[in-house]
């Protein structure tokens, strides 16, 4: 079993910054993709950013230039540095890890952390 625990959410004014952290534990294949997704009120859960074990990154257009994803493979952690936050960034942010063992895909989610950006 895999467990993901997020931290770092909170309330911030527009233009401010927050750093989200996620710690993974359990049986995780070393070749994996970790990432952050978010669900705004009344909307579906959307990609924010992902990062592979090798450091390759992918960002949603809304995150490019403002957010930076990073990871520490030795500690099985992934962080999301969010700068120049906007009210539309308000959402529950979820940590995610995906990997394959053979042909079987494994996909795990954290419990989510609330980020609220006030105008």
ABEGO torsion letter per residue (X at the ends): XBBBBBBGBEBBBBGBBBBBBBBBBEBBBABBBBBBBBBBBGBBBBBABBBBAAGBBBBBAAABGABBBBBBAAAGBBBBBBBGBBAAABBBBBBBBBBBBEABBBBBBBAEBBBBBBX
